[in-house]
Amino acid sequence: MRIFIFVLALGAALTGLPHDALAADGVPKFDVNGGCKAETAEASGIGESMAQCVADEEQARDELAQQWGQYQQQDKTACIRETSADGTPSYVELETCLEMSADLKSRR
């Protein structure tokens, strides 16, 4: 029986569970470097540096960590999926998505 459970657990780990499966555990871990590189390349005329982009992402992650428990699970799942869809996940985008979702629900 233990072998069966181990095989199931190993299979689940190897499938690369999507970010939405991790939404309940806390703020997901994003690699923001790729997104910041792309963003700073596009915004070269605006002057945002890679360092500023990373700092903005870290600040957004810290804010999300403090507020994570107040968001509904379905919103976390949807926003993680949305902000990760293009392969360049962003804490700033995740925070915005969650705030907008909460705002829409409070207006109902």
N, C-alpha and C positions, 0 to 999 in steps of 0.2 A: 504494500500500500504506500509506503514512504517513497518508493521509487516512482510510482505513478504520479504522486504529488510533485516530486522533484522534476520529473519530465514535463509536467504541465507548467510549472513555474519557469523552467528554463525556456520552454517554447514561447511563453508570453514575453519573457525578457528579450528573446531573439527577434521577435516580430517588430520590435521598436515601437512600443506603445506610443500612440499619438499624444501630443501635448495636452489634449483635452482630458485624457485619462489622468493626468497629473494635476488638474485644476484644483482638486480638493486638498491636495497635499501642501499647497502654498504657491507662492509666485514661481512660475516656471523659470528655468535657467535658459536664457537666450545668449547666443553669441552675437553681439551687436556690431562687431567689427566689420563684417561684410556689408551690413546695411549702412553703417556710417561711411565706409569707403565709397559706396555707390552714391549716397546722399551728398557727400562733400564734393564728389566729382561733378554731379549735376548742379550743385549750388556754388561752383567756384566763383561765379560773378558776385554772389551774395557775400562771400567771405567767411562762411562758417568753416571752422577748422575741424579736423578729425578729433582733436582733443576736446573741443567744445561739444561735439556730437556725443562722444563717449560720456562726457560729464553729464550731459542732459539725460542720457539713457540711465546712468547710475542714479541720478536724482529721482527719476521716475520710478525706478525699481525700489528705491528706499521708501518712497511714498506708497507704492503699492503694497509693500511688505507690512506697513503700518495699518493699511485699510483693507487688506485682503478679506478678512472675515465678514465685512459688511456687505460684500457683493454676493448676489445669488449664484448658485452653482451653474445654472443654465446660462447665465450671462458670462461667467468666466469661461465656460466651455466654448460658447459661440465667439467670444472676443479673442480667445487664444487661437482658435482655428482661423479666424479672419485675419489677424495680424501676422500669422505665420504662413499664410497661403502662398505668398510670392517667394518664400525662401529667405527673406530678410526680416526676421521678427524684430519687433521694436517695443520696448517698454513704454515709450511715449505714446505710441499708437494704442497699445493695450490699455493704458490708463485712460486715454481719451474715450475709447470704446466703452469701457466699463462705466465711466462717468456719464456718458450719453445714455446708456441703457438705464442706469439708475434714475437719471433725470426724467426720462420718458415715463418710467413707472410711477414716479412721484406725481406726475401731472394727471394721471388717470384717476 
